[in-house]
């Protein structure tokens, strides 16, 4: 059996440290007076129902059935005063109440 020697790596030169500036503070997220609109739609790629806030790219939550999505969105509606729900058919058309 042979003994393997470790290759020594050349030490990296450290870059001169720059004066650190305090990070700019972002303003706290303000609650919008505008009520949210929640959409319940069918996703074609995985055949699941999604609850999605209007204007968002990603779904808030996914469900196997439309009934599960409708039950979930009731809680969202109660937590966001003045918000409303728009249900869609499997085809994507608006569903009348």
N, C-alpha and C positions, 0 to 999 in steps of 0.2 A: 504494500500500500504506500502510495506517495502522499506527501503533505503538500497541499495547495497553498500558495501564498496569496495574500490579498494584494491587489493592485492598489496603490495609493493614487487617489484622484487629486489632480492639482486643485489647490484651494482657490475658490472664487473670490475675486476682489469685490469688496462691498462698495456699493454706490454711496457717494456722500449723502448724508441725511439732509433732507430738506426740512425747513421749518414747517411744522404741522399747523395747518389753519383749522380753526374750529369748523365743524361741519355745519352747513346751512340748515337751519331748522325748517322743517316743512310745517305749514299751518295745519292745525288739527282739522280733521275731516269734519265739515259742518253737516248737520242733518239738513237734508233738502226739504223744503216745504211742499215740494211736488210729490204727490202720492205715487207709489210704485204700481206698475201693471205687470201681473204675472201671467205667463202664457203656458198652457198645457198643450203640448204637441207630441206627435208620434215621430220617432226617429226611424228612418228607413234602414240605416246601416246595421242596427242591432235589434230592431223591432221593439224598442222600449219606449215608454212614455217619459217625457221630461217636463220638469217645471223649470221655467227660465224667466228671469226678470227681463223686461223690455230693455233693449239696448246692450244686454250682456252677450258675449260670445259663447260662453260656456253655460251648460245647464247647472242649475242650483242642485238638483237631485234627480236621479233616474228611478223608474218604477217598472214593474212587470205589467201592471194593469192601470188603466185610466182611473179606476175607482180609488186606487192607492194614491195616485197623484192628486186627485181632487181632495182627498182627506188631508193630505199633507199641506196643500196650499191654503186650506182653511186656517191653519195655525199661522201661516205667514201673513195672511190677510188681517187676522186679529192683532198681530204684533206691529203692523204698519198701518196706522190709522189713515183712512181714506183710500187705501189701495183697492184695486179691483182685479178680477180674474177673467181672462179670456180663454175659453176652451175652444179647441180645434177638433175637427173630425180627423179620421185616419188619413184622409186625402189632403189635409192641410187647410181646408176651408174653415171659416168661422162656424161655430156651432151655435144655433139659436138656443136660448134658455127655455 
